[in-house]
Amino acid sequence: MTDLKTYHTQCPRRLTVTEAVQFARCFGRKEDGTMTIFAMMMLMMMLLVGGIGVDLMRNEMERTRLQNTIDRAVLAAADIDQTLDPTEVVNDYFDKAGMSSYLTSVVVDDGLNYRTVLATANTTTPTQFMRLMGVEELPVPARSKAEERIANVEISMVLDISGSMRSNNKMSNMRNAARTFVDEVIREETEDLISVSLVPYTAQVNVGEDIFDELNTTTDYPYSQCIDFEPVDFETPTISMSKLYEQMQHFEMSSARYRNRPIENPGCPKQEYEKVLPLSQNANALKSNINNFTDRANTAIHLGMKWGVALLDPSFRPVTQALSLEAKIDPVFAGRPSNYNDPDTLKTIILMTDGQNVDTWRIRPWYYANANHAAHWNYWALNDYLWAAGIRSSQYNNWRYVKYTYSQADNMLDSICDAAKAQGIVVWSVGFEVSNYSAGVMQNCASSPSHFFRVEGVEISEAFKAIASQINQLRLTQ
């Protein structure tokens, strides 16, 4: 059969019906151009597949950019050293990347020794080729979670139980606040991670027989265990295992009961609940002591702070090791206090007072020179004895002297606070119904103005709760 070109040249332009039928039959049997049609179909399919690849590649590029942004954001927000609000940190990262509308949620879980940040984001990319198949956009999801966890936390609670706490229901409010704090920080999930040392203080601090016997001290009487530090001792956080410390005189200026009768709890606090409770994770034991706190004597904030810092200083470790062997503290804490440069440990102090330092009195050495004198002053308050003996008040200073004034005590408090902060110990201070002067002293001791709380009445519980919830940020200066 002739081809189409030959047909057109040979056949007339106008075909009869018979010729048209013949032409159609002829054309139907022709196979020329079949591969061209197939090739065109394949080309269209290849273009479509390539277009799908382009759409998917653009989608993946956007997903990678979004994932990288969310990863960086949650890592920065989960950093415990981060001082900003974690949610604000994540939002800031997305704002700077021009993706603020993509962020769908930020969930922050703050604990005493950890922070977890979970963020999710979502957007879409429009398609260029896949829309021909009815797919107009592709989803771009992103999800990231980051956590920083600190293995160990060492806490000192330094609480004022001086005589001024008897007014305005302050002792009851403080006890409630301290119990709340204990319940906040000691939980099942923090077992063997968090230790709390309880340091009640008045004019003195009784460290108890167990600690006192491990130190190198003079021993003039057996009634209680308080140490008379010197100003130089407040310039360092350490407790020396070789220095000879002087046992505190054991006397009261005036009777806690009434004249001409033996005093119930003189000088160095001697009730069990008044003694230092070191490195404990026993919430019941801590709260039991707190429940029994009773107001007494004067205020020596610097002494409370000195012991609070000492219980966090590595120099105290030989004492904890000895107490651990005697089952006096939990053996899991035998290696504490940790070194200051331990990245897995944070150290903090909560220092609370309702007053301010006062002048510190001592009996003159010749009236407190031996065990018999100590026994005498364990029975008598100084002023009561002199009154009963008919000695006029104008002669009282022949028997007593000011060891250091309240302003010198404030200077020692400043020194020990500075020594603690220099080692990375973060100090929270609580001024409970205090004067403006005392508020200034306590704020100066704190790690920063934001670490100081000035509270009234039941607000003290909120302050302690706030400290417990924020304590995960305590490595700010480390």
LOLOPA-227585 format. One record per residue (C-alpha): x, y, z; residue in one letter. Coordinates in pm, whole numbers, plus 50000, padded with zeros to 5 digits. Layout:
# residues N
(site (X, Y, Z), 'a')
...
This chain:
# residues 478
(site (50000, 50000, 50000), 'm')
(site (50131, 50345, 49916), 't')
(site (50223, 50573, 50205), 'd')
(site (50025, 50880, 50303), 'l')
(site (50248, 51125, 50113), 'k')
(site (50226, 50917, 49795), 't')
(site (49854, 50881, 49849), 'y')
(site (49808, 51255, 49872), 'h')
(site (50009, 51310, 49556), 't')
(site (49836, 51031, 49368), 'q')
(site (49483, 51057, 49499), 'c')
(site (49245, 51336, 49403), 'p')
(site (49171, 51609, 49663), 'r')
(site (48807, 51516, 49679), 'r')
(site (48739, 51158, 49768), 'l')
(site (48439, 50956, 49700), 't')
(site (48271, 50769, 49981), 'v')
(site (48434, 50450, 49869), 't')
(site (48771, 50616, 49852), 'e')
(site (48724, 50768, 50196), 'a')
(site (48640, 50430, 50344), 'v')
(site (48939, 50283, 50173), 'q')
(site (49156, 50563, 50305), 'f')
(site (49036, 50511, 50661), 'a')
(site (49109, 50142, 50641), 'r')
(site (49449, 50219, 50502), 'c')
(site (49528, 50469, 50775), 'f')
(site (49414, 50231, 51051), 'g')
(site (49662, 49975, 50936), 'r')
(site (49950, 50224, 50937), 'k')
(site (50206, 50189, 51234), 'e')
(site (50420, 50494, 51161), 'd')
(site (50448, 50738, 51470), 'g')
(site (50342, 50486, 51736), 't')
(site (50668, 50529, 51939), 'm')
(site (50635, 50905, 51920), 't')
(site (50305, 50894, 52105), 'i')
(site (50450, 50656, 52368), 'f')
(site (50754, 50877, 52408), 'a')
(site (50531, 51180, 52463), 'm')
(site (50336, 50995, 52730), 'm')
(site (50658, 50887, 52905), 'm')
(site (50790, 51241, 52890), 'l')
(site (50476, 51372, 53055), 'm')
(site (50506, 51107, 53327), 'm')
(site (50873, 51193, 53383), 'm')
(site (50793, 51561, 53411), 'l')
(site (50517, 51482, 53660), 'l')
(site (50744, 51256, 53870), 'v')
(site (51019, 51516, 53859), 'g')
(site (50772, 51780, 53967), 'g')
(site (50665, 51564, 54259), 'i')
(site (51033, 51535, 54354), 'g')
(site (51071, 51913, 54341), 'v')
(site (50765, 51961, 54564), 'd')
(site (50893, 51702, 54811), 'l')
(site (51240, 51856, 54813), 'm')
(site (51100, 52200, 54888), 'r')
(site (50890, 52048, 55164), 'n')
(site (51191, 51870, 55315), 'e')
(site (51402, 52187, 55305), 'm')
(site (51134, 52375, 55496), 'e')
(site (51092, 52087, 55742), 'r')
(site (51469, 52081, 55805), 't')
(site (51478, 52456, 55863), 'r')
(site (51184, 52432, 56102), 'l')
(site (51332, 52132, 56286), 'q')
(site (51671, 52302, 56325), 'n')
(site (51501, 52610, 56469), 't')
(site (51291, 52415, 56717), 'i')
(site (51590, 52202, 56822), 'd')
(site (51802, 52509, 56898), 'r')
(site (51513, 52675, 57080), 'a')
(site (51438, 52390, 57320), 'v')
(site (51806, 52328, 57391), 'l')
(site (51850, 52692, 57492), 'a')
(site (51528, 52696, 57694), 'a')
(site (51608, 52372, 57879), 'a')
(site (51944, 52506, 57998), 'd')
(site (51916, 52541, 58377), 'i')
(site (52162, 52831, 58358), 'd')
(site (51904, 53014, 58146), 'q')
(site (51768, 53308, 58347), 't')
(site (51479, 53387, 58111), 'l')
(site (51143, 53218, 58106), 'd')
(site (51179, 52899, 57895), 'p')
(site (50863, 52967, 57695), 't')
(site (50986, 53317, 57613), 'e')
(site (51318, 53173, 57497), 'v')
(site (51146, 52939, 57250), 'v')
(site (50922, 53218, 57124), 'n')
(site (51221, 53445, 57076), 'd')
(site (51402, 53187, 56863), 'y')
(site (51098, 53148, 56637), 'f')
(site (51048, 53524, 56612), 'd')
(site (51406, 53579, 56500), 'k')
(site (51372, 53298, 56243), 'a')
(site (51053, 53451, 56106), 'g')
(site (50855, 53145, 56207), 'm')
(site (50654, 53273, 56503), 's')
(site (50327, 53171, 56339), 's')
(site (50450, 52812, 56305), 'y')
(site (50490, 52748, 56680), 'l')
(site (50190, 52562, 56817), 't')
(site (50282, 52472, 57175), 's')
(site (50556, 52491, 57440), 'v')
(site (50536, 52268, 57748), 'v')
(site (50786, 52328, 58030), 'v')
(site (50834, 52087, 58318), 'd')
(site (51049, 52237, 58594), 'd')
(site (51169, 52026, 58881), 'g')
(site (51408, 52078, 59167), 'l')
(site (51702, 51938, 58976), 'n')
(site (51585, 51931, 58615), 'y')
(site (51410, 52118, 58336), 'r')
(site (51232, 51963, 58038), 't')
(site (51106, 52165, 57742), 'v')
(site (50879, 52015, 57475), 'l')
(site (50784, 52226, 57172), 'a')
(site (50575, 52150, 56865), 't')
(site (50539, 52350, 56544), 'a')
(site (50350, 52306, 56221), 'n')
(site (50322, 52471, 55878), 't')
(site (50262, 52374, 55512), 't')
(site (50434, 52421, 55177), 't')
(site (50230, 52486, 54860), 'p')
(site (50288, 52244, 54571), 't')
(site (50363, 52337, 54210), 'q')
(site (50319, 52004, 54038), 'f')
(site (50134, 51783, 54282), 'm')
(site (49839, 52020, 54267), 'r')
(site (49777, 51865, 53920), 'l')
(site (49700, 51548, 54113), 'm')
(site (49475, 51732, 54361), 'g')
(site (49741, 51783, 54633), 'v')
(site (49769, 52158, 54681), 'e')
(site (49997, 52163, 54993), 'e')
(site (50217, 51938, 55202), 'l')
(site (50236, 51940, 55587), 'p')
(site (50559, 52044, 55765), 'v')
(site (50546, 51915, 56125), 'p')
(site (50824, 51954, 56384), 'a')
(site (50858, 51837, 56742), 'r')
(site (51153, 51856, 56978), 's')
(site (51218, 51782, 57344), 'k')
(site (51524, 51871, 57551), 'a')
(site (51609, 51809, 57914), 'e')
(site (51883, 51914, 58148), 'e')
(site (51902, 51730, 58476), 'r')
(site (52127, 51790, 58775), 'i')
(site (52196, 51475, 58967), 'a')
(site (52260, 51617, 59314), 'n')
(site (52123, 51905, 59521), 'v')
(site (52257, 52015, 59860), 'e')
(site (52038, 52253, 60063), 'i')
(site (52084, 52432, 60394), 's')
(site (51773, 52572, 60564), 'm')
(site (51882, 52835, 60817), 'v')
(site (51580, 52932, 61027), 'l')
(site (51537, 53196, 61296), 'd')
(site (51379, 53066, 61618), 'i')
(site (51467, 53367, 61834), 's')
(site (51239, 53524, 62094), 'g')
(site (51085, 53779, 61858), 's')
(site (50923, 53492, 61666), 'm')
(site (50669, 53457, 61948), 'r')
(site (50470, 53759, 61833), 's')
(site (50207, 53795, 61560), 'n')
(site (50182, 53419, 61501), 'n')
(site (50519, 53429, 61326), 'k')
(site (50649, 53098, 61459), 'm')
(site (50341, 52911, 61338), 's')
(site (50359, 53073, 60994), 'n')
(site (50728, 52994, 60964), 'm')
(site (50673, 52631, 61062), 'r')
(site (50405, 52597, 60795), 'n')
(site (50634, 52750, 60534), 'a')
(site (50929, 52530, 60626), 'a')
(site (50717, 52214, 60615), 'r')
(site (50582, 52316, 60276), 't')
(site (50936, 52360, 60147), 'f')
(site (51040, 52017, 60272), 'v')
(site (50744, 51854, 60099), 'd')
(site (50824, 52041, 59777), 'e')
(site (51188, 51937, 59757), 'v')
(site (51189, 51587, 59907), 'i')
(site (50979, 51358, 59693), 'r')
(site (50993, 51003, 59568), 'e')
(site (51160, 51103, 59242), 'e')
(site (51440, 51288, 59426), 't')
(site (51543, 50996, 59645), 'e')
(site (51920, 50988, 59707), 'd')
(site (51961, 51309, 59508), 'l')
(site (51861, 51585, 59749), 'i')
(site (51992, 51643, 60099), 's')
(site (51857, 51907, 60337), 'v')
(site (52047, 52035, 60639), 's')
(site (51827, 52205, 60899), 'l')
(site (52001, 52483, 61096), 'v')
(site (51783, 52651, 61362), 'p')
(site (51953, 52948, 61526), 'y')
(site (51900, 53197, 61804), 't')
(site (52186, 53376, 61976), 'a')
(site (52384, 53056, 61914), 'q')
(site (52374, 52738, 61705), 'v')
(site (52395, 52395, 61865), 'n')
(site (52550, 52154, 61613), 'v')
(site (52474, 51856, 61836), 'g')
(site (52700, 51597, 61996), 'e')
(site (52767, 51401, 61678), 'd')
(site (52916, 51692, 61484), 'i')
(site (53075, 51859, 61786), 'f')
(site (53267, 51543, 61877), 'd')
(site (53419, 51525, 61529), 'e')
(site (53567, 51876, 61555), 'l')
(site (53870, 51998, 61744), 'n')
(site (53721, 52204, 62028), 't')
(site (53770, 52298, 62387), 't')
(site (53523, 52125, 62619), 't')
(site (53440, 52324, 62928), 'd')
(site (53101, 52173, 63000), 'y')
(site (52891, 51875, 62888), 'p')
(site (52554, 52047, 62857), 'y')
(site (52540, 52147, 62491), 's')
(site (52755, 52197, 62183), 'q')
(site (52797, 52548, 62048), 'c')
(site (53114, 52699, 61899), 'i')
(site (53234, 53055, 61950), 'd')
(site (53371, 53161, 61612), 'f')
(site (53604, 53454, 61563), 'e')
(site (53559, 53723, 61293), 'p')
(site (53825, 53565, 61073), 'v')
(site (53621, 53243, 61059), 'd')
(site (53349, 53428, 60866), 'f')
(site (53584, 53516, 60582), 'e')
(site (53587, 53158, 60457), 't')
(site (53316, 52894, 60411), 'p')
(site (53536, 52618, 60552), 't')
(site (53533, 52437, 60882), 'i')
(site (53885, 52345, 60983), 's')
(site (53948, 51993, 61108), 'm')
(site (54271, 52102, 61278), 's')
(site (54196, 52444, 61424), 'k')
(site (54105, 52447, 61793), 'l')
(site (53763, 52608, 61823), 'y')
(site (53640, 52749, 62152), 'e')
(site (53329, 52607, 62307), 'q')
(site (53067, 52879, 62350), 'm')
(site (52993, 53003, 62701), 'q')
(site (52671, 52847, 62822), 'h')
(site (52461, 53112, 62989), 'f')
(site (52157, 53333, 62940), 'e')
(site (52147, 53705, 63002), 'm')
(site (51803, 53694, 63163), 's')
(site (51579, 53411, 63264), 's')
(site (51347, 53255, 63008), 'a')
(site (51110, 53167, 63294), 'r')
(site (51116, 53389, 63599), 'y')
(site (51357, 53523, 63857), 'r')
(site (51532, 53316, 64121), 'n')
(site (51464, 52986, 63941), 'r')
(site (51684, 52765, 63724), 'p')
(site (51660, 52857, 63358), 'i')
(site (51494, 52601, 63138), 'e')
(site (51710, 52618, 62825), 'n')
(site (52006, 52851, 62873), 'p')
(site (52269, 52974, 62631), 'g')
(site (52336, 52714, 62370), 'c')
(site (52002, 52556, 62271), 'p')
(site (52002, 52204, 62407), 'k')
(site (51665, 52057, 62307), 'q')
(site (51695, 51786, 62042), 'e')
(site (51479, 51973, 61793), 'y')
(site (51701, 52281, 61833), 'e')
(site (52014, 52102, 61715), 'k')
(site (52143, 52098, 61360), 'v')
(site (52000, 51812, 61155), 'l')
(site (52260, 51748, 60884), 'p')
(site (52224, 51609, 60530), 'l')
(site (51884, 51446, 60562), 's')
(site (51635, 51321, 60308), 'q')
(site (51395, 51208, 60579), 'n')
(site (51104, 51447, 60535), 'a')
(site (50931, 51321, 60849), 'n')
(site (51238, 51381, 61066), 'a')
(site (51287, 51730, 60924), 'l')
(site (50922, 51824, 60973), 'k')
(site (50918, 51675, 61322), 's')
(site (51198, 51910, 61429), 'n')
(site (51028, 52203, 61258), 'i')
(site (50699, 52125, 61434), 'n')
(site (50872, 52157, 61772), 'n')
(site (51047, 52489, 61710), 'f')
(site (50992, 52727, 62001), 't')
(site (51095, 53092, 62024), 'd')
(site (51383, 53169, 62259), 'r')
(site (51679, 53403, 62319), 'a')
(site (51832, 53665, 62088), 'n')
(site (51930, 53675, 61721), 't')
(site (52268, 53591, 61566), 'a')
(site (52205, 53560, 61193), 'i')
(site (52575, 53540, 61114), 'h')
(site (52616, 53226, 61326), 'l')
(site (52326, 53053, 61156), 'g')
(site (52466, 53147, 60816), 'm')
(site (52815, 53028, 60909), 'k')
(site (52686, 52680, 60983), 'w')
(site (52456, 52678, 60683), 'g')
(site (52754, 52746, 60457), 'v')
(site (52983, 52503, 60643), 'a')
(site (52739, 52218, 60580), 'l')
(site (52782, 52280, 60205), 'l')
(site (53159, 52320, 60207), 'd')
(site (53380, 52024, 60103), 'p')
(site (53588, 52073, 60418), 's')
(site (53295, 51927, 60611), 'f')
(site (53318, 51594, 60425), 'r')
(site (53529, 51414, 60691), 'p')
(site (53249, 51481, 60938), 'v')
(site (52979, 51341, 60710), 't')
(site (53193, 51036, 60637), 'q')
(site (53234, 50971, 61008), 'a')
(site (52864, 51022, 61073), 'l')
(site (52782, 50789, 60787), 's')
(site (52992, 50511, 60939), 'l')
(site (52803, 50560, 61265), 'e')
(site (52468, 50552, 61079), 'a')
(site (52399, 50907, 61194), 'k')
(site (52329, 51021, 60839), 'i')
(site (52216, 50837, 60527), 'd')
(site (52521, 50649, 60386), 'p')
(site (52430, 50764, 60034), 'v')
(site (52542, 51114, 60139), 'f')
(site (52878, 51004, 60279), 'a')
(site (53060, 51177, 59992), 'g')
(site (52893, 51510, 60054), 'r')
(site (52942, 51802, 60051), 'p')
(site (53056, 51770, 59690), 's')
(site (53334, 51981, 59543), 'n')
(site (53233, 52326, 59431), 'y')
(site (53334, 52251, 59071), 'n')
(site (53119, 51940, 59046), 'd')
(site (52893, 52012, 58744), 'p')
(site (52631, 51763, 58865), 'd')
(site (52575, 51928, 59203), 't')
(site (52404, 52251, 59300), 'l')
(site (52434, 52406, 59643), 'k')
(site (52192, 52654, 59796), 't')
(site (52098, 52819, 60124), 'i')
(site (51764, 52953, 60241), 'i')
(site (51836, 53209, 60516), 'l')
(site (51536, 53336, 60710), 'm')
(site (51502, 53591, 60990), 't')
(site (51236, 53809, 61147), 'd')
(site (51478, 54051, 61312), 'g')
(site (51837, 54165, 61306), 'q')
(site (52164, 54097, 61479), 'n')
(site (52206, 54229, 61832), 'v')
(site (52507, 54299, 62051), 'd')
(site (52674, 53975, 62160), 't')
(site (52752, 53950, 62531), 'w')
(site (52995, 53725, 62716), 'r')
(site (53069, 53670, 63084), 'i')
(site (53410, 53806, 63175), 'r')
(site (53678, 53535, 63171), 'p')
(site (53740, 53532, 63544), 'w')
(site (53374, 53444, 63610), 'y')
(site (53377, 53168, 63349), 'y')
(site (53711, 53000, 63402), 'a')
(site (53633, 52638, 63489), 'n')
(site (53375, 52359, 63489), 'a')
(site (53224, 52476, 63819), 'n')
(site (53157, 52818, 63669), 'h')
(site (52996, 52656, 63364), 'a')
(site (52773, 52448, 63590), 'a')
(site (52677, 52759, 63785), 'h')
(site (52575, 52955, 63474), 'w')
(site (52391, 52652, 63340), 'n')
(site (52161, 52703, 63640), 'y')
(site (52144, 53079, 63665), 'w')
(site (52074, 53355, 63418), 'a')
(site (52340, 53623, 63463), 'l')
(site (52109, 53915, 63530), 'n')
(site (51891, 53707, 63761), 'd')
(site (52192, 53594, 63963), 'y')
(site (52325, 53947, 64003), 'l')
(site (51980, 54073, 64097), 'w')
(site (51937, 53795, 64354), 'a')
(site (52284, 53868, 64490), 'a')
(site (52190, 54233, 64544), 'g')
(site (52438, 54362, 64288), 'i')
(site (52323, 54690, 64136), 'r')
(site (52265, 54710, 63763), 's')
(site (52534, 54979, 63740), 's')
(site (52786, 54709, 63829), 'q')
(site (52662, 54449, 63579), 'y')
(site (52931, 54534, 63329), 'n')
(site (53194, 54420, 63578), 'n')
(site (53060, 54073, 63510), 'w')
(site (52988, 54092, 63139), 'r')
(site (53120, 54255, 62822), 'y')
(site (53019, 54303, 62457), 'v')
(site (53217, 54057, 62247), 'k')
(site (53100, 54231, 61930), 'y')
(site (52830, 54481, 61845), 't')
(site (52536, 54426, 61613), 'y')
(site (52715, 54620, 61337), 's')
(site (53020, 54394, 61374), 'q')
(site (52785, 54094, 61354), 'a')
(site (52638, 54240, 61035), 'd')
(site (52988, 54271, 60893), 'n')
(site (53055, 53905, 60973), 'm')
(site (52727, 53814, 60806), 'l')
(site (52834, 54007, 60497), 'd')
(site (53166, 53825, 60498), 's')
(site (53022, 53475, 60516), 'i')
(site (52755, 53559, 60256), 'c')
(site (53025, 53687, 60020), 'd')
(site (53239, 53380, 60085), 'a')
(site (52946, 53153, 60000), 'a')
(site (52854, 53338, 59682), 'k')
(site (53217, 53342, 59570), 'a')
(site (53207, 52961, 59570), 'q')
(site (52890, 52944, 59363), 'g')
(site (52654, 52876, 59652), 'i')
(site (52329, 53052, 59568), 'v')
(site (52176, 53229, 59864), 'v')
(site (51804, 53293, 59904), 'w')
(site (51708, 53518, 60194), 's')
(site (51370, 53579, 60351), 'v')
(site (51300, 53887, 60564), 'g')
(site (50990, 53800, 60765), 'f')
(site (50816, 54113, 60896), 'e')
(site (51151, 54289, 60923), 'v')
(site (51252, 54654, 60950), 's')
(site (51390, 54844, 60652), 'n')
(site (51737, 54813, 60802), 'y')
(site (51714, 54436, 60835), 's')
(site (51565, 54408, 60487), 'a')
(site (51873, 54581, 60349), 'g')
(site (52104, 54345, 60537), 'v')
(site (51920, 54037, 60415), 'm')
(site (51897, 54156, 60056), 'q')
(site (52270, 54223, 60057), 'n')
(site (52330, 53863, 60164), 'c')
(site (52116, 53718, 59885), 'a')
(site (52269, 53620, 59552), 's')
(site (52072, 53898, 59382), 's')
(site (51776, 54124, 59462), 'p')
(site (51550, 53866, 59297), 's')
(site (51675, 53607, 59548), 'h')
(site (51543, 53816, 59840), 'f')
(site (51184, 53792, 59968), 'f')
(site (51033, 54043, 60207), 'r')
(site (50710, 53895, 60339), 'v')
(site (50437, 53943, 60598), 'e')
(site (50217, 53686, 60772), 'g')
(site (50122, 53383, 60565), 'v')
(site (50315, 53523, 60266), 'e')
(site (50617, 53339, 60403), 'i')
(site (50469, 53010, 60280), 's')
(site (50441, 53152, 59928), 'e')
(site (50802, 53268, 59947), 'a')
(site (50929, 52926, 60048), 'f')
(site (50714, 52762, 59782), 'k')
(site (50850, 53002, 59519), 'a')
(site (51206, 52922, 59621), 'i')
(site (51137, 52551, 59594), 'a')
(site (50989, 52591, 59245), 's')
(site (51276, 52811, 59125), 'q')
(site (51556, 52619, 59284), 'i')
(site (51622, 52440, 58956), 'n')
(site (51794, 52764, 58846), 'q')
(site (52044, 52755, 59131), 'l')
(site (52352, 52707, 58915), 'r')
(site (52333, 53062, 58785), 'l')
(site (52670, 53156, 58932), 't')
(site (52848, 52827, 58865), 'q')
